[in-house]
Amino acid sequence: MSVELNAAQLGLDVGTGGVVGAVTGFAAKKLTKLVAVLVGVQLALFKYLESQQLLVVDWDRLTAGLLDVGDVAASGAPPSWVTSLLSTASVSGGFAAGFLVGFKAG
């Protein structure tokens, strides 16, 4: 199996993946913060309404879904996504690095 490397195309792939990853990481962090604030406000609202006896919240049932973890089956063969990931390693690597930079900067 012979593989030809075109340095210009490889650089373009890594650079493009890095820029897209940085923008995606930045947006993901901002969206994550917004969702965390909304969930916190919702839980605080639930607690307030419960203290005013306007709402009854079954807290045990609410948290039970978060603690339930399913079984994961292990197999000896690598999954098909590994092959796909390896075939797009230059773009994926650039994207991953850019995503981390953007997420950290956000």
Secondary structure, DSSP 4 states (H G I P E B T S, - for coil): ------HHHHHHHHHHHHHHHHHHHHHHHHHHHHHHHHHHHHHHHHHHHHHTTS----HHHHHHHHH--------SSPPHHHHHHHHTHHHHHHHHHHHHHHHHH-
